[in-house]
Amino acid sequence: MSVATPPAKSPTPTAHAMVQIDSQQRASLALPWSVLLRHKFGNAFARMCGRRVHGQGLIGASAQSVQGGFAGLAQGGFSHYNLPQVWVERRALPKAVHGRVPLHDASILDIGCGIGDSTWILSKCGNASWRITGIDLEPGLIRAAEARAAAGEFRGRDGGVVKTAFGVADISAADLPDHPKLRGTTFNFAVSCGVVGLYLDPARARQLLCSLRVMLAPGSFAAIDCGPSVPRWTMQRTAESLGFTFLGLVRSVPLDPRPKLLLQSGGPRG
Ligand SMILES: C[S@@+](CC[C@H](N)C(=O)[O-])C[C@H]1O[C@@H](n2cnc3c(N)ncnc32)[C@H](O)[C@@H]1O
């Protein structure tokens, strides 16, 4: 007697399926080198001519200077200042997200979202079932992000509007998880794009990681940029001491000097 072989089951998306970003989609998000080089040469030329460049000296500055500097940039010049970050993130974020964010109903935290450029890139990796919460220190930048949301700018691959919420907070505040826009939400993914490694110090970065331990679902991922203010080894040792597992680095390009640390949450501890 012959036994009929059952047809192979086609893979169907499940609640646990993770988002996949293929090379074609990555290429469509990446900006050409010429955009970055034109910006760098433009700034170098402005300095040569004795002109002050918007945001100059903010990296590694004191918390007070960072706050004042971004308040000034919110009045004008933020998009120009942030262009290199956008260039980096359009390459790095799709790599960080790939295989690590649930395809459906993901809740994502954008740490230091500015006017929502990183939120926009995250949206482009997802779909209308995603919800992204952006937090930033500077009210003027958050107002700009909210205006973009109201204009329907944050859209997923499916063209649907991604749900967003924005709030003003210092990401290194000890009571960050109690913020009204964050309280009661368990995040599946948290990302910092050009924020922690540039504008915090090691103690404040540690405080943020303590908050993430509370806000992230156990087993979920975070991608946190390191840089001159919080170097890679400092960030890695701190994260591991708090129960995160270090999984590797995400770089926009092979020699990216400010990679993101890819961390997996072990959940809150006693
Ligand atoms: C270079 S911008 C990057 C913005 C956004 N992540 C992106 O990729 O387009 C850095 C952002 O970090 C924010 N920031 C710096 N220190 C912060 C802090 N302690 N708490 C919250 N936001 C902060 C700034 O206000 C600014 O919007």
The ligand as a Gaussian input file, in Angstrom:
#p B3LYP/6-31G(d) Opt

LIG

0 1
 C       22.702000      63.340000      16.497000
 S       21.049000      63.528000      17.047000
 C       20.372000      61.960000      16.513000
 C       18.869000      61.997000      16.382000
 C       18.247000      60.691000      15.899000
 N       18.557000      59.588000      16.772000
 C       18.680000      60.370000      14.487000
 O       19.363000      59.349000      14.274000
 O       18.325000      61.125000      13.593000
 C       21.228000      63.292000      18.789000
 C       19.940000      63.479000      19.580000
 O       20.159000      63.049000      20.923000
 C       19.408000      63.887000      21.786000
 N       19.957000      63.782000      23.146000
 C       21.229000      64.083000      23.551000
 N       21.352000      63.852000      24.868000
 C       20.143000      63.395000      25.306000
 C       19.634000      63.004000      26.571000
 N       20.392000      63.003000      27.665000
 N       18.336000      62.598000      26.644000
 C       17.547000      62.586000      25.545000
 N       17.990000      62.952000      24.315000
 C       19.254000      63.354000      24.194000
 C       19.564000      65.255000      21.166000
 O       18.589000      66.175000      21.616000
 C       19.466000      64.918000      19.657000
 O       18.159000      64.999000      19.205000

